Amino acid sequence: MNDFRCRLYLVTPPRFEPKTFRDTFKAALDGGDVGAVQLRLKDADDDTIRRACEALLPIASAYDVTFLMNDRPDLAVEMVCDGVHIGQQDGTYKQARALVGPNLIVGVTCHNSRHLAMEAGEQGADYVAFGAFYPTATKTAQHVAEPEILEWWSQIMLPPCVAIGGITVDNCRPLAQAGADMLAVVSGVWDHPQGPAQAVREFNTIFDAVAATH
């Protein structure tokens, strides 16, 4: 058995009120291990993003959870985040790296493309994200990925890989077994019928079980 263990990568809901969401966010982190959180407010103005970051970043820091900004390397630097996640429509890895400098994390969406992932990895991306693995209500998925791409990546490349897209406690096990380093989850945590903390607990129980078989 090696020391591999999948971890949870939380993505914030598409819209939320920062002051009231703080308690929900803290409850989720109280539920168990979370490796990273991404602040993802696609249609919000800059001040709304700043307020959300001011509300959540101190909590993430207190729990030693990596805090990433979606799309906006400039705001990631301004708000002193741990890094940025960029999509294929949000500029290039090189542009993001130039803005955030050498020390912050830059993760890159690679959809279901081995070519995009190889390119990002060779350029120095800190992680690559594949998806969507399942139908998702968060956004219309233009690309569908299969677990085999996680197996392929984990066998040949060193940077971590993240799986995203419609992931819940009911369907996550094959992705963890395939070699995903992290599973990015939105509604699978925030809309869990027993609440976010229970969702985090259940994800971690599954990750522990998968790790025990590796």
DAZIRA-V605625 format. One record per residue. OMEGA is omega in degrees with one decimal (* if undefined). Layout:
# DAZIRA-V605625
<<OMEGA> <OMEGA>>
This chain:
# DAZIRA-V605625
<<175.9> <-175.4> <179.8> <171.9> <176.3> <178.7> <-177.7> <178.5> <-177.2> <172.1> <-175.3> <174.5> <-178.5> <177.5> <174.9> <176.0> <-169.5> <-174.6> <-179.0> <-178.5> <-179.0> <-178.9> <177.1> <179.9> <179.3> <178.5> <178.4> <-179.1> <175.6> <-176.5> <180.0> <-174.0> <171.9> <-176.0> <-175.6> <171.8> <178.0> <173.1> <-174.5> <178.5> <-167.0> <-172.3> <-177.1> <175.5> <-173.1> <-178.3> <176.3> <177.5> <178.9> <-179.7> <178.4> <179.9> <178.6> <-179.5> <-170.1> <-174.9> <178.5> <178.6> <177.9> <-179.7> <-179.9> <178.6> <-179.5> <178.8> <178.6> <-175.6> <-175.5> <175.5> <175.8> <168.4> <-163.2> <177.3> <179.1> <178.6> <176.2> <178.3> <-177.7> <-174.9> <178.2> <173.0> <178.0> <-179.7> <-175.1> <171.8> <-178.6> <174.0> <-179.3> <178.6> <-171.5> <-175.7> <-175.7> <174.6> <-176.9> <177.6> <179.1> <-179.1> <179.0> <-179.3> <-173.7> <-179.2> <-170.9> <-168.0> <-179.5> <178.8> <170.2> <175.8> <-172.0> <171.4> <-179.8> <177.2> <178.0> <-171.3> <173.8> <-179.7> <179.3> <-179.8> <178.3> <180.0> <179.7> <-180.0> <-179.3> <178.6> <177.0> <178.9> <-178.6> <170.2> <173.6> <-179.1> <178.6> <175.6> <6.8> <-179.5> <179.2> <175.7> <-177.5> <177.4> <-176.6> <176.3> <178.1> <-176.7> <177.2> <-175.7> <178.5> <-178.8> <178.2> <-178.3> <-178.3> <-178.8> <175.7> <177.5> <-179.5> <-176.9> <-174.7> <-179.6> <-172.2> <-173.8> <-178.2> <-178.6> <179.7> <173.9> <-179.3> <174.3> <-178.0> <173.5> <173.3> <-173.8> <177.7> <177.4> <-177.9> <-175.9> <-171.5> <-170.8> <-179.5> <-179.5> <175.7> <179.4> <-177.8> <176.2> <176.3> <175.9> <178.5> <174.3> <178.8> <-172.1> <176.4> <-174.6> <177.4> <173.3> <-171.6> <-178.8> <178.5> <-174.7> <176.9> <176.2> <-175.4> <-177.8> <178.9> <177.3> <179.8> <178.0> <-177.1> <175.6> <-177.2> <175.0> <178.1> <179.7> <177.7> <-178.7> <178.8> <-179.5> <-178.3> <-178.9> <-178.6> <*>>
